[in-house]
Each structure stands twice: as C-alpha cells, then as structure tokens.
Amino acid sequence: MSPPGKNEVVVQGISASQGIAYGQIFVYIQSDVEVPNYQVDAEKRIAEVGRFEKALVDTRQQITKIKAEVERNLGPEEALIFDAHLLVLEDQALIGETIREFESSGRNIETCFNQISSRYIQAFSEIDDEYLRERAGDIRDVAQRVLQNLLGQAANNLSHLVEKRVVVANDLSPSDSASIDRSAALALVTDSGSRTSHAVIMARSMKVPAVVGVRDLTTRVRNGDWAIVDGYDGVVILHPSEGTLFRYGKIQERKKTFEQRLLQANEQPAVTQDGVKVALMANIERVEELSAVKEYRAEGVGLFRTEYLFLNSARIPSEQEQFVAYKTVAEALAPNPVIIRSLDLGGDKPMAGNPHLFPKEDNPFMGFRAIRFCLVHTDIFKDQLRAILLASAFGKIQLMYPMISGAEELGKANAILAECKAELKARGQAFDEKLEVGAMIEIPSAAATADILAEQCAFFSIGTNDLIQYLLAIDRVNDRIAHLYEPTHPAVIRTLKQIVDEAHRRNVHVSVCGEMAGDPVFAPLLLGLGVDSLSMSPVWLPSVKYLVRSMKMSEARALAQEALRLTSPKEIYAKCDAFYRARVEVE
C-alpha cells in the first residue's frame, strides 16, 4: 500500500520474465573500478606482466567457483553462461594486445588491460543482434573482475540480502546475477538490459519476475519503497494503492491458471480447430539450447544462428569444431529438420581480434556483412559449408543463406557450395546429396524478386526484423524512431503476401523466423497470409501453440484479407489484437 504522501506511479519497461511480485525495493548500486594510470619502471616490467598473469589465474578460479555454485543451485544449462567468461580469459588476442600495449607504452598493466578490453566491449555493444550485443556484458564482467584482482579489491555481490526484496539496479552482470540470494529476491528490475541479458536468463531460471529497460528507475526509488513488478506486461508500480494491490492479486490468480493452460496445450499437436496442421519450430544460437527445444516440443530448428561460434572467441573456429556443433544438434533432433543459417558476420557483428577482416563502417546495417562477407572470404565460408555438409549425414539439415539481395549472389553461394561437395567427394566423406538450400528474405530487393530466387531455392525463411527495418527505413535500435517500427504497416503486410504467393507458385516452402513469428498477436496474421511454418524462441512456443489450437485457419485467412484492405498500421494491429483477445481469456 502507498505510504502517506506518496502517490502511485506506473513505470513502463520491457517484460523479461513472467510473474507478479510485491515487496520492498533494494537498490543495488554498482560502480566501475577506478583505474590508476602511471609509468612502470623498466626493472619492474617483468613483475608487472607476472602480476597480470596472476590476476588472470585468480579470476579463472573465481569464475570456476561461481559456475560450480550456479550448476549446483540452478542447473548445468544456467552454469554454461560462465563458459563464455572463461573463454574471455583464454582469449589470446585480448591478452596479447594487452601485453603489447604494455610493452610499447610502459603504462601500468591495469591501464593497458582496461584500454584493450574497453575496445572489445565497444565492438560488441555496437552489434545489431540483441543476443550478441548482450555478450559485451560478458567481457565487461570479466574485465571488472580482473581489474578488481589487480587492485586487490573485493567484488560487490547480492548474496546477503537480509530480507525478501525487489532488486532494482542499473544493470546486473552475470556475476551479480549468479550471486543473488534466491530465497530473498522477489523480482529483478533493471534500468538497461534486454530480454536476452544474463539477469533475465537467471530470473527465468529462478522463476522470479523481471522487467528490464526501465530507464532511470534507480534514481527515482529508495531502499524500502514498496512496488509491484508485473513481469507479464513489463510494468513496475511504485507505492501501489489498496485498489491496485487487490486488482493485481486477482490478475496473478488468473495468470497462473492461464499459464497452466498454455503448458497443457503445448503437450498437444499444433492443429487448428478446422484441422490444419501448423509447423512450429525453434530459433537457437547455441548447442546448449537443445534442452529448451525439446522441453517446449519444437518440431525442429527453423533458425540456427551460427555467429555465436565465431563471436565467442577471437579465433575463427575450424571446420572440425563447427562440424561437431552442427552434428550434435542434427543428431539430437533427428528426424526433425535443423535449418542452419550460414555466417551472418561482419558489419554490425565484428569479430573481436580480427580488425583486418572487419574495417569500421559508417552504416554497418547495410554494410559488409553476412553473404557479402562470405563471398569475399571464401576460405572461411567454405570451412563452414563443408562442416554443414558433413553434419548433414547425421540428421535432417537444411542450409540457409542470410541477407541475399538477388539471384546473382544466390548463384555465387551455390557455386561455392558445389565446390565444397566436390572436395568432400574427393576426400571420400559422406554427406546428404539432397541437402535442401534456401534463402532468408530480409532485404526489399529479395522480396521484390522472390519469383526469381524461388527458381534456385527449396525454401524461404522471412527475417521480419530486418525486412521491416529496411522496408520502412527504420533503425529499430534507435530509441528516437523505434515507435515507427510497425510490423503491421500495410507495406509490410503486402510484401509478406507477395513473397508467400510467389514462393507457393513454385512449390517453395515459406517460414518466418523473425520476432513476428513468436508473437501470438501476429502469428494468426502470418498464417492467414499463407506462411507454412513459424520459428521462434523456444519459450514462446506454448503461447503460439495455444492460439493455433484456439482458432480456425479459415478465420486467420479472413483476418489476413481484412488486413490487406486496411490502410492504417494501428487499424491492422487493432484487428490482430482483437483476434487474439477473443480467443485468449487471460484477464
């Protein structure tokens, strides 16, 4: 209840982990390590490098201990987060550049390490992909811990919350998240962050609500303030009134009942009420996500993003290393399909430690990336293609090229694939001779020439995130214009319909693997437009499957026809939302 003199305040953020919590706030303030800057005497330089090496060893031991604790308390999958941290400590490019900077400048090792690690953090922070952008946090977390060890400082942590509290922070590093007292954290709220941050991963594992992106909340609240955290709608309510508390008590009861219905529906096949089967698949980035694919009963992987294998290290993974990863996924999910997207690296996803491969660009979203990068660096591309081909002997793998702009690019990529097949035959190594090859449709030129591309493809996968961004000329990570990023813009709806129609005329399967596919408000529209399958983050599968089982395909087609006639994005969204709410009684 609101204390005397304090009015209820509603703050909107981003829903990150579902649930509702009510309690007093604990404000967690983190501060960066203050790094001294001084010249090291020549006779002390060997000792200075030794000090750096000891700090790396100490940090490795600390992270290994944290990993063991997380594995014991939350499980092995959550503990895998810290494998990325250990890899940072083994990154020879980061370590080597630090020592070279020290040798050339003579400045203390803290200054050199801080300078080099900051450069890496900046590179990852500028990546467009939300999940990969969050990996900047891995480097920042490890760098802070190394600096603390160099300076003999103790790390902050959240392991000693005295009572149950709603934790509010600017952001939570993986180490912060791992140290949280699970019995005392009611909810997590952060000023920054995204749905893919480590704090969110931990919150979901701990089954506590989380809201991120609440801007400057840490500066507006005090320890002991009362708050409701609504992890469903991404809302934080400060100083809630008695009426609000009563209303949320009822909402919480209904939400829990609805979640049970979702999970029950997820046990059933994705079949509409008029008998149409819908293929629902999963998007993954890492082999470790296989357990989630199985847990949420996905019918295979509609998008395996392979950048993680490259961006997790400054070293380019070998053909054999990639083969092992692809084979593991293919074998685990056989006979269900696994669509592997070839490397979408470069431009906005630079690979740390390889600046010669990724020169800085003024407009990386439209720059030297994805298939453009691969067609130039054919040695890297061929290693990956051979690895995918070899893994295809162990399951139902399909290959998909990203950011195809036209038939010429597609033809060049297929020619290189043919070379790889010939090389494997010469080696006497087996692969699927009938490997299906498709293209991501995410550039307007590809959408406009879908009929031409379909002649060389077995399937299309529409990447709605980029397609909408390019079609509407909207930078979706620019806060000032993000409101203009409208999936229901008539141009988007008409373009999707054109792609589907041209593909189907040539018997080409069409999937959607962008964010629209995992949103139960948009899924019926996509299916009504004729999309054959949807691929999404595994956690969204129950929501979409529930809606599929609650509707008729004839109703979805009628919705799509109405959307194609309308001229306002808001009108189209309202129709989609009404369609959803009529079939999902949550509140």
C-alpha positions as CSV (number, residue, x, y, z in Angstrom):
1,M,0.0,0.0,0.0
2,S,1.2,3.5,-0.7
3,P,2.8,5.2,2.3
4,P,1.2,8.6,3.4
5,G,2.1,11.4,1.0
6,K,3.3,9.1,-1.8
7,N,1.1,8.7,-4.9
8,E,1.1,5.6,-7.1
9,V,3.4,5.8,-10.0
10,V,3.4,3.4,-13.0
11,V,6.6,2.9,-14.9
12,Q,6.7,1.0,-18.2
13,G,9.6,-1.3,-19.1
14,I,10.1,-4.4,-21.1
15,S,8.7,-7.8,-20.0
16,A,11.5,-10.2,-19.5
17,S,10.5,-12.9,-17.1
18,Q,6.8,-13.6,-16.4
19,G,5.2,-13.4,-13.0
20,I,4.0,-10.8,-10.4
21,A,5.8,-9.8,-7.3
22,Y,5.1,-7.3,-4.5
23,G,7.6,-6.1,-1.9
24,Q,10.1,-3.6,-0.8
25,I,12.9,-2.4,-3.0
26,F,16.6,-2.9,-2.6
27,V,18.6,-0.5,-4.8
28,Y,21.8,-2.2,-5.9
29,I,24.4,0.4,-7.0
30,Q,27.4,-0.8,-8.9
31,S,30.4,1.3,-9.7
32,D,33.2,0.8,-12.2
33,V,36.7,0.1,-10.8
34,E,38.8,3.3,-10.7
35,V,41.9,2.5,-12.7
36,P,45.1,4.3,-11.7
37,N,47.4,5.4,-14.5
38,Y,51.2,5.5,-14.1
39,Q,54.5,4.7,-15.7
40,V,56.2,1.4,-14.7
41,D,59.9,1.4,-14.1
42,A,61.9,-0.7,-16.6
43,E,63.3,-3.0,-14.0
44,K,59.7,-3.8,-12.8
45,R,58.2,-4.7,-16.1
46,I,58.7,-8.5,-15.9
47,A,57.0,-8.4,-12.5
48,E,54.2,-6.3,-13.9
49,V,53.4,-9.0,-16.5
50,G,53.6,-11.6,-13.8
51,R,51.0,-9.6,-11.8
52,F,48.7,-9.6,-14.8
53,E,49.1,-13.4,-15.2
54,K,48.3,-13.9,-11.5
55,A,45.1,-11.8,-11.8
56,L,44.0,-13.9,-14.8
57,V,44.6,-17.1,-12.8
58,D,42.7,-15.7,-9.7
59,T,39.8,-14.6,-11.9
60,R,39.6,-18.0,-13.6
61,Q,39.4,-19.7,-10.2
62,Q,36.7,-17.3,-9.0
63,I,34.6,-17.8,-12.1
64,T,35.0,-21.6,-11.9
65,K,33.8,-21.5,-8.4
66,I,30.8,-19.3,-9.4
67,K,30.0,-21.7,-12.2
68,A,30.0,-24.7,-9.8
69,E,27.7,-22.9,-7.4
70,V,25.3,-22.0,-10.2
71,E,25.3,-25.5,-11.5
72,R,24.5,-26.8,-8.0
73,N,21.8,-24.3,-7.3
74,L,20.2,-23.7,-10.8
75,G,21.4,-26.5,-13.0
76,P,24.0,-27.2,-15.7
77,E,22.4,-25.1,-18.5
78,E,22.4,-21.9,-16.5
79,A,26.1,-22.6,-15.5
80,L,27.1,-22.6,-19.2
81,I,26.8,-18.8,-19.1
82,F,30.2,-18.8,-17.4
83,D,31.9,-20.8,-20.1
84,A,31.8,-17.6,-22.1
85,H,33.6,-15.9,-19.3
86,L,36.3,-18.5,-19.1
87,L,36.8,-18.2,-22.9
88,V,37.3,-14.4,-22.4
89,L,40.2,-15.2,-20.0
90,E,41.7,-17.6,-22.6
91,D,41.4,-15.1,-25.5
92,Q,44.9,-14.8,-26.7
93,A,44.0,-11.7,-28.8
94,L,42.8,-9.8,-25.7
95,I,45.7,-10.9,-23.6
96,G,48.3,-10.5,-26.3
97,E,47.1,-7.0,-27.2
98,T,47.2,-6.0,-23.5
99,I,50.8,-7.1,-23.1
100,R,51.8,-5.5,-26.4
101,E,50.2,-2.2,-25.3
102,F,52.1,-2.5,-22.0
103,E,55.4,-3.2,-23.8
104,S,55.0,-0.2,-26.1
105,S,53.6,2.3,-23.6
106,G,55.2,1.3,-20.3
107,R,51.9,2.2,-18.5
108,N,50.7,0.1,-15.7
109,I,49.0,-3.2,-16.7
110,E,45.6,-2.1,-15.3
111,T,45.6,0.9,-17.7
112,C,46.6,-1.3,-20.7
113,F,44.1,-4.0,-19.9
114,N,41.3,-1.5,-19.3
115,Q,42.1,0.2,-22.7
116,I,42.1,-3.0,-24.7
117,S,39.1,-4.6,-23.0
118,S,37.1,-1.4,-23.4
119,R,37.7,-1.6,-27.2
120,Y,36.3,-5.1,-27.3
121,I,33.3,-4.1,-25.2
122,Q,32.6,-1.2,-27.6
123,A,32.8,-3.5,-30.6
124,F,30.2,-6.0,-29.2
125,S,28.0,-3.1,-27.9
126,E,27.5,-1.9,-31.5
127,I,26.3,-5.3,-32.8
128,D,22.7,-5.1,-34.1
129,D,21.7,-8.6,-32.9
130,E,20.3,-8.3,-29.4
131,Y,21.6,-11.6,-28.1
132,L,25.1,-11.0,-29.4
133,R,25.1,-7.4,-28.2
134,E,24.5,-8.6,-24.7
135,R,27.8,-10.5,-24.9
136,A,29.5,-7.2,-24.3
137,G,28.4,-7.8,-20.7
138,D,30.4,-11.0,-20.6
139,I,33.6,-9.1,-21.4
140,R,32.7,-6.2,-19.1
141,D,32.0,-8.5,-16.2
142,V,35.3,-10.4,-16.6
143,A,37.3,-7.2,-17.2
144,Q,35.9,-5.7,-13.9
145,R,36.8,-8.8,-12.0
146,V,40.3,-8.9,-13.5
147,L,40.8,-5.2,-12.6
148,Q,39.5,-5.8,-9.0
149,N,42.0,-8.7,-8.6
150,L,44.9,-6.5,-10.0
151,L,43.9,-3.7,-7.5
152,G,43.2,-6.0,-4.5
153,Q,39.6,-5.0,-4.3
154,A,36.6,-7.2,-3.3
155,A,33.8,-7.7,-5.7
156,N,30.3,-6.4,-5.0
157,N,27.6,-9.1,-4.7
158,L,24.0,-9.7,-3.9
159,S,24.5,-12.8,-1.8
160,H,23.5,-11.3,1.5
161,L,20.0,-9.7,1.1
162,V,18.7,-9.6,4.6
163,E,15.0,-9.9,3.7
164,K,12.9,-10.7,0.6
165,R,13.4,-7.7,-1.7
166,V,12.7,-6.5,-5.2
167,V,16.2,-5.9,-6.6
168,V,16.5,-2.7,-8.7
169,A,19.8,-2.0,-10.5
170,N,21.1,-0.1,-13.4
171,D,22.1,-3.4,-14.9
172,L,23.1,-6.8,-13.5
173,S,26.3,-8.5,-14.7
174,P,26.4,-12.3,-14.9
175,S,28.4,-12.4,-11.7
176,D,25.8,-10.2,-10.0
177,S,23.0,-12.4,-11.2
178,A,24.8,-15.6,-10.0
179,S,25.4,-14.2,-6.6
180,I,21.7,-13.3,-5.9
181,D,20.3,-15.0,-2.8
182,R,17.5,-17.0,-4.5
183,S,15.5,-17.2,-1.3
184,A,15.5,-13.4,-0.9
185,A,15.0,-12.0,-4.4
186,L,11.3,-11.4,-5.2
187,A,11.9,-9.8,-8.6
188,L,14.6,-8.2,-10.7
189,V,14.3,-4.8,-12.3
190,T,17.0,-3.0,-14.4
191,D,17.3,0.4,-16.0
192,S,19.0,-1.1,-19.0
193,G,19.3,-4.6,-20.5
194,S,17.1,-6.7,-22.8
195,R,15.2,-9.9,-22.9
196,T,18.4,-11.8,-23.6
197,S,20.5,-10.4,-20.8
198,H,22.1,-12.7,-18.2
199,A,19.9,-11.2,-15.5
200,V,16.9,-12.3,-17.4
201,I,18.2,-15.8,-18.0
202,M,18.9,-16.1,-14.3
203,A,15.5,-14.6,-13.4
204,R,13.7,-17.2,-15.6
205,S,15.8,-20.0,-14.0
206,M,14.9,-18.7,-10.5
207,K,11.3,-18.3,-11.6
208,V,11.1,-14.7,-10.5
209,P,9.5,-11.8,-12.4
210,A,11.8,-9.5,-14.3
211,V,11.4,-6.1,-16.0
212,V,14.2,-4.5,-18.0
213,G,14.7,-1.2,-19.8
214,V,13.0,0.9,-17.1
215,R,15.4,3.8,-17.8
216,D,16.4,5.8,-14.7
217,L,14.4,3.9,-12.1
218,T,17.4,3.6,-9.8
219,T,17.5,7.4,-9.4
220,R,13.7,7.6,-8.6
221,V,13.4,5.0,-5.9
222,R,14.8,4.4,-2.4
223,N,15.5,1.3,-0.3
224,G,12.3,0.3,1.3
225,D,9.9,1.7,-1.2
226,W,7.0,-0.7,-1.9
227,A,6.5,-1.8,-5.5
228,I,4.6,-4.3,-7.7
229,V,6.6,-5.9,-10.5
230,D,4.4,-7.1,-13.4
231,G,6.6,-9.4,-15.5
232,Y,3.8,-10.1,-17.9
233,D,3.2,-6.6,-19.1
234,G,6.7,-5.1,-18.2
235,V,5.3,-2.7,-15.7
236,V,6.6,-1.6,-12.3
237,I,4.1,0.1,-10.0
238,L,5.6,2.2,-7.2
239,H,3.7,2.9,-4.0
240,P,0.6,0.9,-5.2
241,S,-2.8,1.7,-3.7
242,E,-5.0,-0.8,-2.0
243,G,-7.2,-1.0,-5.1
244,T,-4.2,-1.8,-7.3
245,L,-3.0,-4.4,-4.8
246,F,-6.4,-6.1,-4.9
247,R,-6.6,-6.0,-8.7
248,Y,-3.2,-7.5,-9.0
249,G,-4.0,-10.2,-6.6
250,K,-6.8,-11.3,-8.9
251,I,-4.7,-10.9,-12.0
252,Q,-2.0,-13.1,-10.5
253,E,-4.5,-15.9,-9.9
254,R,-5.8,-15.7,-13.4
255,K,-2.3,-15.6,-14.9
256,K,-1.2,-18.7,-13.1
257,T,-4.3,-20.6,-14.3
258,F,-3.7,-19.4,-17.9
259,E,0.0,-20.5,-17.7
260,Q,-1.1,-24.0,-16.8
261,R,-3.5,-24.0,-19.8
262,L,-0.6,-22.9,-22.1
263,L,1.6,-25.8,-20.8
264,Q,-1.3,-28.3,-21.2
265,A,-1.9,-27.1,-24.8
266,N,1.8,-27.4,-25.5
267,E,1.5,-31.1,-24.9
268,Q,-0.9,-31.4,-27.8
269,P,-0.2,-31.1,-31.6
270,A,-0.4,-27.6,-33.2
271,V,-3.6,-28.2,-35.2
272,T,-6.3,-25.6,-35.8
273,Q,-9.9,-26.2,-35.0
274,D,-10.6,-26.8,-38.6
275,G,-7.9,-29.5,-38.8
276,V,-4.9,-27.6,-40.3
277,K,-1.5,-28.7,-39.0
278,V,1.0,-25.9,-38.3
279,A,4.7,-26.5,-38.0
280,L,6.2,-24.6,-35.0
281,M,9.9,-24.6,-34.7
282,A,12.7,-23.0,-32.6
283,N,15.3,-20.4,-33.1
284,I,18.6,-21.2,-31.3
285,E,22.1,-19.8,-31.1
286,R,24.0,-22.5,-29.1
287,V,24.1,-26.2,-28.8
288,E,23.2,-25.8,-25.2
289,E,19.7,-24.6,-26.1
290,L,18.8,-28.1,-27.3
291,S,17.2,-28.9,-23.9
292,A,14.8,-25.9,-24.4
293,V,13.9,-27.1,-27.9
294,K,12.9,-30.4,-26.5
295,E,11.2,-29.1,-23.4
296,Y,8.9,-26.8,-25.4
297,R,8.3,-29.5,-28.0
298,A,9.5,-27.6,-31.1
299,E,9.3,-29.6,-34.4
300,G,12.9,-28.9,-35.2
301,V,15.0,-25.8,-35.5
302,G,13.9,-23.2,-38.0
303,L,16.9,-21.0,-37.4
304,F,20.3,-22.0,-36.0
305,R,22.3,-18.8,-35.9
306,T,26.0,-19.8,-36.2
307,E,27.6,-16.4,-35.3
308,Y,27.9,-17.4,-31.7
309,L,30.6,-20.0,-32.6
310,F,32.7,-17.1,-34.1
311,L,31.9,-14.3,-31.8
312,N,32.6,-16.2,-28.6
313,S,36.3,-16.2,-29.5
314,A,38.8,-14.1,-31.4
315,R,39.9,-17.2,-33.2
316,I,37.9,-18.5,-36.2
317,P,36.6,-22.0,-35.4
318,S,37.9,-24.8,-37.6
319,E,35.9,-26.9,-39.9
320,Q,36.0,-29.8,-37.4
321,E,34.9,-27.6,-34.5
322,Q,31.9,-26.4,-36.4
323,F,31.1,-29.9,-37.6
324,V,30.9,-31.1,-34.0
325,A,28.4,-28.4,-33.1
326,Y,26.2,-28.9,-36.2
327,K,26.3,-32.7,-35.9
328,T,25.3,-32.5,-32.2
329,V,22.2,-30.5,-33.0
330,A,21.3,-32.6,-36.0
331,E,21.6,-35.9,-34.2
332,A,19.7,-34.7,-31.1
333,L,16.7,-33.6,-33.1
334,A,16.6,-36.1,-35.9
335,P,14.3,-36.8,-37.8
336,N,13.1,-33.3,-37.3
337,P,14.8,-30.6,-39.5
338,V,17.5,-28.2,-38.5
339,I,17.9,-25.1,-40.7
340,I,21.4,-23.8,-40.3
341,R,22.0,-20.2,-41.3
342,S,25.4,-19.6,-42.8
343,L,27.5,-17.0,-41.2
344,D,25.8,-13.6,-40.6
345,L,29.1,-11.9,-39.5
346,G,30.7,-8.6,-40.3
347,G,29.5,-5.0,-40.5
348,D,27.5,-4.7,-37.3
349,K,28.8,-8.0,-35.9
350,P,32.6,-7.6,-36.0
351,M,34.7,-10.4,-34.7
352,A,36.9,-9.1,-31.9
353,G,40.6,-9.6,-32.5
354,N,40.2,-9.6,-36.3
355,P,40.1,-5.9,-37.3
356,H,41.7,-6.7,-40.7
357,L,38.5,-8.7,-41.6
358,F,36.1,-6.1,-40.3
359,P,37.0,-2.5,-41.1
360,K,34.9,0.1,-39.3
361,E,31.9,1.2,-41.4
362,D,29.6,4.3,-41.2
363,N,26.5,2.3,-41.9
364,P,27.1,-1.3,-40.8
365,F,23.5,-2.4,-41.1
366,M,23.8,-2.1,-44.8
367,G,27.5,-2.8,-44.9
368,F,30.0,-5.6,-45.5
369,R,28.3,-8.5,-43.7
370,A,26.6,-11.9,-44.0
371,I,26.7,-13.4,-47.5
372,R,28.7,-10.3,-48.8
373,F,31.4,-11.1,-46.3
374,C,31.3,-14.8,-47.1
375,L,31.6,-14.4,-50.9
376,V,34.8,-12.4,-50.3
377,H,36.3,-14.5,-47.6
378,T,35.6,-17.8,-49.3
379,D,38.1,-19.7,-47.2
380,I,36.0,-19.0,-44.0
381,F,32.8,-19.7,-46.0
382,K,34.0,-23.0,-47.4
383,D,35.1,-24.2,-44.0
384,Q,31.6,-23.6,-42.7
385,L,29.9,-25.1,-45.8
386,R,31.9,-28.3,-45.5
387,A,31.2,-28.6,-41.8
388,I,27.4,-28.2,-42.5
389,L,27.6,-30.8,-45.4
390,L,29.5,-33.3,-43.2
391,A,26.9,-32.9,-40.4
392,S,24.1,-33.4,-42.9
393,A,25.0,-37.1,-42.9
394,F,23.8,-37.3,-39.2
395,G,20.3,-35.8,-39.4
396,K,17.9,-33.7,-41.5
397,I,20.0,-30.5,-42.0
398,Q,18.9,-27.7,-44.4
399,L,21.2,-24.8,-45.3
400,M,20.1,-21.1,-45.5
401,Y,22.0,-18.1,-46.7
402,P,21.4,-14.7,-45.0
403,M,21.0,-11.3,-46.5
404,I,20.6,-12.4,-50.1
405,S,19.8,-9.4,-52.3
406,G,19.3,-11.1,-55.6
407,A,19.8,-14.2,-57.8
408,E,23.4,-13.4,-58.7
409,E,24.5,-13.6,-55.0
410,L,22.5,-16.8,-54.6
411,G,24.1,-18.3,-57.6
412,K,27.6,-17.5,-56.4
413,A,26.9,-19.0,-53.0
414,N,25.5,-22.2,-54.6
415,A,28.6,-22.4,-56.9
416,I,30.9,-22.4,-53.8
417,L,28.6,-25.0,-52.2
418,A,29.1,-27.2,-55.3
419,E,32.9,-26.8,-54.9
420,C,32.7,-28.0,-51.3
421,K,30.6,-31.0,-52.3
422,A,33.2,-31.9,-54.9
423,E,36.0,-31.5,-52.3
424,L,34.2,-33.8,-49.8
425,K,33.6,-36.4,-52.5
426,A,37.3,-36.3,-53.4
427,R,38.1,-36.9,-49.7
428,G,35.6,-39.8,-49.7
429,Q,33.5,-38.2,-46.9
430,A,29.7,-38.7,-46.8
431,F,27.1,-36.0,-46.8
432,D,23.4,-35.6,-47.8
433,E,23.5,-35.4,-51.6
434,K,19.9,-33.9,-51.4
435,L,20.7,-31.2,-48.9
436,E,18.0,-28.5,-49.3
437,V,19.2,-25.0,-49.7
438,G,17.1,-21.8,-49.0
439,A,17.5,-18.1,-48.6
440,M,16.5,-15.6,-46.0
441,I,14.2,-13.0,-47.4
442,E,15.1,-9.9,-45.4
443,I,16.1,-7.3,-48.0
444,P,13.4,-5.5,-50.1
445,S,15.2,-6.4,-53.3
446,A,14.9,-10.1,-52.4
447,A,11.3,-9.7,-51.6
448,A,10.7,-7.9,-55.0
449,T,12.5,-10.7,-56.9
450,A,11.1,-13.7,-54.8
451,D,9.8,-15.3,-58.1
452,I,13.4,-15.3,-59.5
453,L,15.0,-16.5,-56.2
454,A,12.4,-19.3,-55.9
455,E,13.9,-20.9,-59.0
456,Q,17.1,-21.7,-57.0
457,C,15.6,-22.4,-53.6
458,A,13.9,-25.2,-51.8
459,F,12.5,-22.9,-49.2
460,F,12.4,-19.3,-48.0
461,S,12.7,-18.0,-44.4
462,I,11.5,-14.5,-43.9
463,G,13.5,-12.5,-41.4
464,T,10.9,-9.9,-40.4
465,N,13.2,-8.0,-38.1
466,D,15.5,-6.8,-40.9
467,L,12.8,-6.8,-43.6
468,I,10.7,-4.3,-41.7
469,Q,13.7,-2.2,-40.8
470,Y,14.9,-1.9,-44.4
471,L,11.4,-1.7,-45.9
472,L,10.4,1.3,-43.6
473,A,13.9,2.8,-43.3
474,I,13.7,2.5,-39.5
475,D,16.7,1.8,-37.3
476,R,15.0,-0.5,-34.8
477,V,17.6,0.1,-32.1
478,N,17.3,3.9,-32.3
479,D,15.0,5.0,-29.4
480,R,14.0,8.2,-31.1
481,I,12.3,6.5,-34.0
482,A,11.6,3.0,-32.6
483,H,7.9,3.8,-32.5
484,L,7.9,4.0,-36.3
485,Y,8.9,0.3,-36.5
486,E,5.5,-1.1,-37.2
487,P,5.1,-4.8,-38.2
488,T,1.5,-4.1,-39.2
489,H,2.4,-1.3,-41.7
490,P,0.5,-2.0,-45.0
491,A,3.8,-2.1,-46.9
492,V,4.9,-5.0,-44.6
493,I,1.7,-6.9,-44.9
494,R,1.6,-6.6,-48.7
495,T,5.2,-7.5,-49.1
496,L,4.8,-10.7,-46.9
497,K,1.8,-11.7,-49.1
498,Q,3.8,-11.2,-52.3
499,I,6.7,-13.3,-51.0
500,V,4.3,-16.1,-50.0
501,D,2.4,-16.1,-53.2
502,E,5.4,-16.1,-55.5
503,A,7.0,-18.9,-53.4
504,H,3.9,-21.1,-53.5
505,R,3.5,-20.7,-57.2
506,R,6.8,-22.6,-57.4
507,N,6.2,-25.0,-54.6
508,V,8.7,-23.3,-52.3
509,H,8.0,-23.6,-48.5
510,V,7.9,-20.3,-46.6
511,S,8.8,-19.9,-42.9
512,V,9.0,-16.8,-40.7
513,C,11.8,-16.7,-38.2
514,G,11.7,-13.1,-37.1
515,E,10.1,-11.7,-33.9
516,M,6.6,-11.6,-35.5
517,A,6.6,-15.4,-35.6
518,G,6.8,-15.7,-31.8
519,D,4.2,-13.0,-31.0
520,P,0.7,-14.7,-30.6
521,V,-0.9,-11.4,-31.7
522,F,0.8,-11.6,-35.1
523,A,1.1,-15.4,-35.7
524,P,-2.5,-15.7,-36.9
525,L,-2.0,-12.9,-39.5
526,L,1.2,-14.6,-40.8
527,L,-0.6,-18.0,-41.1
528,G,-3.6,-16.3,-42.7
529,L,-1.2,-14.8,-45.3
530,G,-0.1,-18.3,-46.2
531,V,3.1,-18.8,-44.2
532,D,3.8,-22.5,-43.9
533,S,5.7,-22.6,-40.6
534,L,6.8,-20.3,-37.7
535,S,10.1,-20.4,-35.9
536,M,10.7,-18.6,-32.6
537,S,12.5,-18.5,-29.3
538,P,11.5,-21.8,-27.6
539,V,9.8,-20.1,-24.6
540,W,7.2,-18.6,-26.9
541,L,6.1,-21.9,-28.3
542,P,3.3,-22.6,-25.8
543,S,1.7,-19.2,-26.3
544,V,1.7,-19.5,-30.1
545,K,0.6,-23.2,-30.0
546,Y,-2.3,-22.3,-27.6
547,L,-3.5,-19.7,-30.1
548,V,-3.2,-22.0,-33.1
549,R,-5.3,-24.6,-31.3
550,S,-7.9,-21.9,-30.4
551,M,-8.6,-20.7,-33.9
552,K,-9.7,-21.9,-37.3
553,M,-7.4,-21.4,-40.3
554,S,-10.3,-20.0,-42.2
555,E,-10.6,-17.3,-39.6
556,A,-6.9,-16.4,-39.9
557,R,-7.3,-16.2,-43.7
558,A,-10.2,-13.8,-43.2
559,L,-8.1,-11.7,-40.8
560,A,-5.3,-11.5,-43.4
561,Q,-7.7,-10.5,-46.2
562,E,-9.1,-7.7,-44.0
563,A,-5.6,-6.6,-43.1
564,L,-4.7,-6.3,-46.8
565,R,-7.6,-4.0,-47.3
566,L,-6.8,-1.6,-44.4
567,T,-4.5,1.4,-44.8
568,S,-3.6,2.2,-41.2
569,P,-0.9,0.2,-39.2
570,K,-2.9,1.0,-36.0
571,E,-6.1,-0.4,-37.5
572,I,-4.4,-3.6,-38.6
573,Y,-2.8,-4.0,-35.2
574,A,-6.2,-3.5,-33.5
575,K,-7.8,-6.2,-35.7
576,C,-4.9,-8.6,-34.8
577,D,-5.2,-7.8,-31.1
578,A,-8.9,-8.3,-31.1
579,F,-8.5,-11.6,-32.9
580,Y,-6.0,-12.7,-30.2
581,R,-8.1,-11.4,-27.2
582,A,-11.3,-13.1,-28.5
583,R,-9.5,-16.5,-28.2
584,V,-7.4,-15.9,-25.1
585,E,-9.2,-15.2,-21.9
586,V,-6.4,-14.1,-19.5
587,E,-7.9,-11.2,-17.6
